[in-house]
């Protein structure tokens, strides 16, 4: 087992990894920018090292700075958290070249799944159901017209190297394909330095369902059920729950087995998430995230597994600490992502937190790096806390969420807390009857 792990991240996920290391008797090293000198993960880690100025490109994304930090502190392994360098195949290769261990999958698997066309081809070959679409990148407008006509409208044009909703354009009719294709290519080039796009069938009322998988890198893998992440704004998840309200036990077992078998055949190591659109009882693969997800706590809650601990164990060469037969959902869990943003426009709202009080009680977990007096810097993502609740069933989890939201105090900055209070009053949310388009339609209504 590792003696010391460096955490190449910040905020609540860095603190989450620090806690796992402490429980395992492993020393942790926090790296930070000058803007994060007073951050909670810096305070809680066994060691801390400043690696650069506030811009992420000069600190958290600086590969030389992170490798140097390992050499200075004697860290043997790097946990990337999520975001930043967590899915950067070149970074993983450099880590490996420096005789360090990356706590995550191989650079080959990250590269394979980072290209959406390659990922789709790989998954289709492994028996994972995929969305009808182009076999690869679409070279020109004439080809785009032909493919769209063959698939049938509406279609969506997506950047091969895309993410976060950028480089995605919808064409509902043949009259819209030209502008959708050209705009998506332009956005992709500007955002990712790669103008290649592909085309898929656009589903009208799908849910976003993702399957948590875990492999040992030696041909063994399991699934830990699904999360429903359909409540999204601009392709960014807002609320996640497990089990999914629309998924029954038989469906869970079927798609879970397909996903576990696929990652086992790949020889995949560590945590991964296979994401689908789900409509009319059918699953359509969209992408695989080769890292820990922001919403991993809901899976931990219903499956009773510490996913970060398991990541560290597998990276150290140990076998999985559970089998598929030992895994099954118990109760229901919901997570809401609380951002430092001003409603109704969701404008970032950094600043000083005067008072912070986290909720507590049975079935309540708060993952946050906030504290009274902390200054939220303006340089990074606006996520400041994740509230996770668990109940014996979905109604109890919803009641517990409402109670926990009433207890939270975040004074000094504005946040998205009021959004969740509004959502809990909506009959569709209470029934679990929503799709990936529900939230944006709700927010587009007068008064919201």
Secondary structure, 3 states (H helix, E strand, C coil): CCCEEEECCCHHHHHHHHHHHHHHCCEEEEEEEHHHCCCHHHHHCCEEEEEECCCHHHCCCCHHHHHHHHHHHCCCEEECCCCCCCCCHHHHHHHHHCCCEECCCCHHHHHHHHCHHHHHHHHHHCCCCECCECCCCCCCHHHHHHHHHHHCCCEEEEEEEEECCEEEEEECCHHHHHHHHHHHHHHHHHHHCCCCEEEEECCCCCEEEEEEEEEECCCCEEEEEEEEEEEEECCEEEEEEECCCCCCHHHHHHHHHHHHHHHHHHCCEEEEEEEEEEECCEEEEEEEECCCCCCHHHHHHHHCCCHHHHHHHHHCCCCCCCCHHHCCCCCEEEEEEEECEECCCCEECCEECCEEECCCCCCEEEEECCCCCCEECCCCCCEEEEEEEEECCHHHHHHHHHHHHHHCEEECCCCCHHHHHHHCCCHHHHHCCCCCCHHHHHHCCCCC
